[in-house]
Amino acid sequence: MAAIGREIIEQLGERKMADIALLESQNKKLIELVNCGILTEEQKQVIHTQIALNDTFISEKNEDIKNLLLLHSQNDNGAMLMQSNSDSK
């Protein structure tokens, strides 16, 4: 049972990391677009807003990953405790 929980937690973490990589890549491309010099100030403002939103999402996903790591640790500790209890019987 613990192995299934661990696998699910790992898959969620991998998805979150992939999301972060995608958002960071998008931000890089948006910055390049702003720096190309062909956009109006209004367009630049919209892009800066999108970059800020992406940064917020990245922060949230990083926090989710921290929580998943904590859950993973608790899951492992619980599995060891259950194993220890069954060994002592």
Steps between C-alpha positions, in 0.01 A plus 500: 500500500781741589667428165185609314483821703869565438454447126205739484691765696801462269282530188335815635843646578625421151195670347551807716867518395401468134247781545770719655739430212229591249415826680868596529548432128194709418633787714834486321328525161278782622804694622667450161185632334498810721869560430462478121383862491194470277226501763293792619512597867152353545611166354807502724279564802280202410807279465644620831166415663515149350857456624390605850213249487737227386735587787208468742410159356864392525510601867177311568628189325828519694295513821296201378824309441620580852170370637527186286852439632370536855214263423747257341712512815199446725382216277839328530509554877149359536591196290809437714293532818239257369776256399662535842169431673433191287854373562456526874182286500 
